[in-house]
Amino acid sequence: MQNPKFAPPVTVRASTDGTQTVISDIYQCSSFLLRNWPGKRGPAHRAALQACHDASADKKPVSSVRRAFAVAAREAGILVGQ
């Protein structure tokens, strides 16, 4: 199983003190979604987790994971830039 990189990485605010985290691959994305996600875990969060799972099983491209994660991060108000 490979761990393809996001191009470009996604930067999110990881805490209330403004600390930023750069998510650059599927495993970092999955870990952040499961362990560090702030607030409510809604449909966009679940879609991002599913995209991680599907890409890990070679059912979806890494670009779909990046896109789903960015949507979830934007919805949660933690997306930096973009």
C-alpha positions as CSV (number, residue, x, y, z in Angstrom):
1,M,0.0,0.0,0.0
2,Q,1.4,3.4,-1.0
3,N,1.0,6.7,0.7
4,P,0.7,9.2,-2.2
5,K,1.3,12.9,-1.5
6,F,-1.1,15.7,-1.9
7,A,-0.2,18.3,-4.5
8,P,-0.2,20.9,-3.1
9,P,-0.5,20.1,0.6
10,V,-3.5,21.4,2.7
11,T,-2.8,23.7,5.6
12,V,-5.2,23.8,8.5
13,R,-5.4,25.5,11.9
14,A,-4.9,22.6,14.3
15,S,-5.8,24.4,17.6
16,T,-7.4,27.5,19.0
17,D,-4.0,29.1,19.5
18,G,-3.5,29.4,15.7
19,T,-1.0,26.6,15.3
20,Q,-1.0,25.4,11.7
21,T,-0.6,21.8,10.5
22,V,0.4,20.9,7.0
23,I,-1.4,17.8,5.7
24,S,0.5,16.3,2.8
25,D,-0.6,12.7,2.4
26,I,-3.4,10.2,2.9
27,Y,-2.1,8.9,6.3
28,Q,-1.6,12.3,7.8
29,C,-5.1,13.2,6.5
30,S,-6.7,10.1,8.0
31,S,-4.9,10.6,11.3
32,F,-5.9,14.3,11.6
33,L,-9.5,13.4,10.8
34,L,-9.6,10.7,13.5
35,R,-7.5,12.2,16.2
36,N,-7.3,16.0,15.9
37,W,-10.6,17.1,14.2
38,P,-12.0,20.1,16.0
39,G,-15.7,20.3,16.7
40,K,-18.5,18.5,15.0
41,R,-18.0,15.6,12.7
42,G,-20.6,16.1,10.0
43,P,-21.2,14.7,6.5
44,A,-18.1,16.4,5.0
45,H,-15.9,14.9,7.7
46,R,-17.3,11.4,7.0
47,A,-16.8,11.9,3.2
48,A,-13.2,12.8,3.8
49,L,-12.6,9.7,5.9
50,Q,-14.3,7.6,3.3
51,A,-12.1,9.1,0.6
52,C,-9.0,8.2,2.6
53,H,-10.2,4.7,2.9
54,D,-11.1,4.4,-0.8
55,A,-7.7,5.9,-1.9
56,S,-5.9,3.5,0.5
57,A,-7.6,0.6,-1.3
58,D,-6.7,2.1,-4.7
59,K,-10.4,2.8,-5.5
60,K,-10.0,6.6,-5.8
61,P,-7.2,9.0,-6.7
62,V,-5.3,11.0,-4.1
63,S,-6.7,14.2,-5.6
64,S,-10.2,13.1,-4.4
65,V,-8.9,12.8,-0.8
66,R,-7.3,16.2,-1.0
67,R,-10.5,17.8,-2.3
68,A,-12.7,16.0,0.3
69,F,-10.4,17.0,3.1
70,A,-10.3,20.7,1.9
71,V,-14.1,20.8,1.8
72,A,-14.4,19.4,5.3
73,A,-11.7,21.7,6.6
74,R,-13.4,24.7,5.0
75,E,-16.8,23.7,6.5
76,A,-15.1,23.4,9.9
77,G,-13.5,26.8,9.5
78,I,-10.0,25.5,9.9
79,L,-8.8,25.7,6.3
80,V,-5.8,28.1,5.8
81,G,-5.4,30.0,2.5
82,Q,-7.4,28.5,-0.4
